[in-house]
Amino acid sequence: MGAYRILGNVPGSPTHDGDKNYKGLYRSEPFPGDSPSERMLELWYKYCNDGINGITDELSLDEMKELATLSGDDFEVIYVSERGKCPNNAIFYGIDVYLTYDDSYLWSGIDYIRKINEKSAEKINTNILFDNYDAAKEFFDEAERLRKENPEYYESGEMKIAYIYKVLD
């Protein structure tokens, strides 16, 4: 089971600079600019209407690709899987560790990852994601331990692990 999303190459928070190489879940989503086409607005409303954080089943894959193209060169369709399988021709970006509202622990980069678990920083790929589940789980377990010991220093929410794929044709 998985879901399609449209994400850009800019970290998701407008107030912080994340690592520019990060390809996980915490990236910008499409938003109509100053003078969007009627078609972009139609697709964008469908994209936002049914889903939570852009996860929708109201758009077909072709419509999602069209919306990504209309949104600009920096947007792409990704597939998010909890099982590690992608039904499409795709490029595997890596495995993200995130909170239910998609605030990834990895998007800030290696220095932040090191603060949680020094060994995990060595296992990060060029997309600032883990290449294998065991490395992601090790980081996840340490982050969960720290969150339980010091809840005042960490965001609340359920942590999850997800495989991230860039969907090709």
Secondary structure, 3 states (H helix, E strand, C coil): CEEEEEEECCECCCCCCCCCCCCCCCECCCCCCCCCCHHHHHHHHHHHHHCECCECCCCCHHHHHHHHHHHCCCEEEEEEECCCCCCCCEEEEEEEEEECCCCECCCCCHHHHHHHCHHHHCCECCCCCECCHHHHHHHHHHHHHHHHHCHHHCCCCCEEEEEEEEECC
